Amino acid sequence: MNPSFADRSNLVAVLTRIGAGDMSLASGLGALGIAVVHAPMFALEPIDERALAEAFDGGAPFDRVVVTSPRAAEVALRALGTERLRDTLCVTPGGGTAEPLRAAGLAVAHPGSGGTSEDVLALPSLAAERVDGRPILVLAAAGGRMLIRETLADRGADVHVLAPYRRVALEPSPALLDALDGGTVPVTLVSSPATLQRLAAVLTGPRHAAWIDGSFVVSSPRLAEQARALGADDVTIAEGAADAAMLAAFRRRIDGAPPR
């Protein structure tokens, strides 16, 4: 059964990105008068950046480097430096990740909109004829961006993966548990399959029921399929993972548009 949004005072937006990644989204929701709960399900821990540079050198040169997040871009610039990346094309999910790389003088390609793995894989620079037989590096957390890795391998690329940080699982925040216990209608905004699966695993009993019976705003059709497979009925697909896209999808849904 789809939840009712007639009483917006009973809504709570559940933001799940790590760290401050949702701050502009939180501001936009606040301007709508929506209560916000921050509930990241992972924390990022640093790695040995010297070891990262040595591993990079062991596989270099790379024809493409897929930099999957702003944090990965930050680590790449600090640990690898611009000289190691000077003669390769950096591919990112969006402008936010691309900006520091481009500012450092590196060549960057990214989707004009979206930011999902599917959007990245649709770039001409990652087409099969451009990557077949070529060494491609993916900078992503362990278990992250699997679709990119697998699809590039299917396209014939020699795929290498290095983790620019460790992702550590967290327990649900007390604020999220209080919201689920308090009879509010949760609207979970999620752009990570790992986060969705983590929430499904750690929320139990009535809390799990309250969560899955709420509403979901997700960043891709693939993530929508995963949410529905978990039992979610009210799932709205945003036009990508950027804050503006997620906020627009949230607004469409609470303004009465049917989930899609």
N, C-alpha and C positions, 0 to 999 in steps of 0.2 A: 504494500500500500504506500503510495506516495505521500510524503508529509505535507501538511498545510503550512503556508507561509503568511497566512492572514495576520497573525500576531507576530510581528518581527521582533518584539521584545523578548520572545521566547527562543529566538535563534541564537546559536553560538557558532562562529566560524572557527574551525580547527585547522590551524596552519602547521604544516609538518616539515617545512624545509629546515635545514641545519643552520644554526647560528642566526645571523641577522638577515638571511636571504629573503625573508618575507616582510621586511620592514615597510617598504612602500605599499605592499599589498595590505598590510595591517592598517596603514594610514587611510587607504581608500575605503576599507571596510568600516573604519571608525567614522569616516565622514558620512556613511550611510546609517549610522546609529546601530551598527551590529557589534555585539560583544565578540571579543576575539580571545581564543585560547591558543597559546603556543605549545605545540606538542611534537617537537622533533624526536624521531625514534632512533637517531644515530648521532654520535659525536665524531669529530675528526681528530685524529691524533697524528702528530708529525712522524716522519720516518727519518732514517739516516740519509740525508741528502747527498752526502759524498758517495754512498753506495749506489744511489740512484744515478748519479753522473757516471760512475764506473760501468754500471749495467748499460746505460745508454751508449757509451763508447764501445762496449763489446758488440753491439748490434749495428752501430752506425756504419755507413750513412743510410738515413731513411729518406724515402721519396716523399712521404707524407707523415705528418704527426697530428693525430687527432687529439685535441686538448678538450676534455669533456666538461670542464667547469671553471668558474673564476678561480677557485682555490688551486686547481691543477695548473692554470696559467701562471699564477703567482709562484708556485713551487718551481715550475719549469724555468721561469726567468731567473729565479734566485739560484737554483741548483745546477742548471745546465748552462745558463748564460746565453747571450744572443749569438755568440760565435758558433756554438754547436748547432744552432737552429737557422743560421743565416741562409743556407742553401737549400732549405726544405720549405714546403708549403704547410703552414699550420691550418688545420680545419677545426672549427669550433661550432657549438650549437647556436650561438647568437652573438650579437654585438657586444654584450656585456663581457663575455669571455674574450672576444677578439680585441677589445679596446687596448688593454695593456700590451698585448703582443704587437699590435700595429704601431702603438706609440714607441715601442722599442725598435722599430724599423724592420719588422719581420713581415713576410708575405702571409696573408690570412684570407681564407674563404669561409663564409658562413651563410646559412639560409637567410633570406630576406625576412622571413616570418616563421613562426612555429617554434623550433628549437628541440623537437623530439628527435629520437634516433632515426625515425623514418625521414624526417626533413633533412637531417645530415646526410643520410645515405642517398638522397635524391640529388645531391649536388653533382654537377658534371665532373668535378675534380675527383670524385670517388666512383665514377662509372667503371664498369668492368674493364673497358678498354684502356682506362687510365691507371688501373691498379694491378692488372693481371701480371703476375710474376715479379712484382715490385715489393720492396720491404716497406711496410707501413707500421708505425708505432701508434698504439693507443694508450694515452695516459688516463687511466681510470682506476677507481678503487676496486679492490678485489670483489668480483661478482657483479660489478657495475657495467652498464652499457653493453650487455651481452649481445644484443641484436647487432650492434655495429661490428663487434668482433667477428661474430659468426657469418654475417653477410659479406664482409670484406674477404674472409677466408673462402666463402663460396664463389666469390668473384675472381679467385685466383691469386689474391694478395698473399704475401709472406707476412703474416700478422705477428707482431711482437706486442706484449702488454707489460707496462710498468705502472706500479701504483705510486702516485705522488703523495699519498697519505693513507693512514689506516682508518677504516670505518668501524666504530665500536657501537654495538647495540645498546640502547637505553630502555629503561622501563617507562611506562606512560607517566606523563607529568601529573602531579596532584590536581592541577587545575582541570585537566581533561577528565580525570576520574570524578571530580566533584560535579562537573557539567553533566556527565553521563548519569550520575546518581540523582541529579536534581530535576530531572524531567524536562530538560531543554531539548530542542531539536538540533542535533549537530549537523553542520555542513562541512564535510571534510574536504579540504583542498589538497590534492596530492599529485605530484609529478614523478614519483619514483615507485617502480614496482616493489623494490625492497621495503620501502616504508609501508606500502599497503599490506604486504605479506606480514610484516612485523606487527602491525596493529591487529591484524586478524588473529595472530598467534597469541598475543599477550592479553587481549581483552577477552574476558570470560563471562559466562553467565548472563545476568541482566545487563551488564555493561556492554557486552558484545552485541546483544540484541538491540539495545538503544542505539549503538553506533551503526550497525548494519541497516537498521530501519530508518536511519536519517538520510541525508542527501549527500551526494558526492559530486565534486567538480574535479575533473581529471584532465590531463594535458594531451591525451592521444586516444584514438579508438582502441589501440592495443591495451591501454591501461583500463579503459572502460570495460572491455571484455573480461579482464581479470577481476575487476570489482564485481561485475555481475556473476561471475563464477563463484565468488565468495558469498553470494546471496543478496547483494545490493540491487535494489529495484529502481531507485531514483538516481540516475547518473547523467550528468551533463558534461559534454566534451568541449573543452576550450580550444581556441585556435592556437595552441602551443602552450609552452610552459612559462612564458614571460609573465611578470606580475600583471601587466595591463590586460593580457589575454585571459588570465584566470579571473581577474576582477570583473571583466566584461561578461564572462560566462556566469559568474555568480549573480550578477545583477539581472541578467536575462531570466535566470531560474526563479529568483525571488519575486520578480515582477510578473510572474505568471506564465512564462514560456514553458512548454512541456519539456521534460528531460529528453536529451537526444545525444 
